[in-house]
Amino acid sequence: MKIFGKALAKPFLKRHASLELSVNAIVVLILAIAMLGLGLGFTKVMFAKLKGSIEIPEPENPATEDQPLVFNKELITAKADQALGFSVNVYNGDSEMAEDVIVTIEGCTDDVSDFEGVESSPQNIKARSSVTFKVYIPKDSNSNADVSGVCTIQAQGDVGSKNDVLLGTRQLSFEIAK
């Protein structure tokens, strides 16, 4: 009788183990789908908040040979806990394409000296044409007071065989309120 008892017990154990394995797989699959949904929802909400905070208007006037840098505003204002952004139209008055042109912030007064070194992403500008650059300055979490200042904005790039050619320079005012 022992022989039949073991023979009958083995197939039952195998079926029970496979049933347990499939229940575990279903539970893990449901948890994975739930976590994926939560992650996607969180990412969507965060990008929606970020999109609203980086709205940078385009300059209304195009850049020209007489005015190679044109801003969307002459005075940039923001709160200390908000990011700053502005647009710059840059004109390439040369007869050759300007490559890897960047807009940088240099020579700031003491109150806004944290802005120095901020630069845009590089772009190419065809000969005798202009391109819009967007410059983004992260929020200043250390500012406890109202500050204002002036910075020099410059655009430079490689034109033909000449490297780091200054395409234009202009000053821009900033006001940061706490």
Secondary structure as UniProt FT lines:
FT   HELIX           2..53
FT   STRAND          69..71
FT   STRAND          75..79
FT   TURN            80..81
FT   STRAND          84..92
FT   STRAND          98..106
FT   HELIX           110..115
FT   TURN            116..117
FT   STRAND          123..125
FT   TURN            127..128
FT   STRAND          129..137
FT   TURN            141..142
FT   STRAND          147..159
FT   TURN            160..161
FT   STRAND          162..177
//
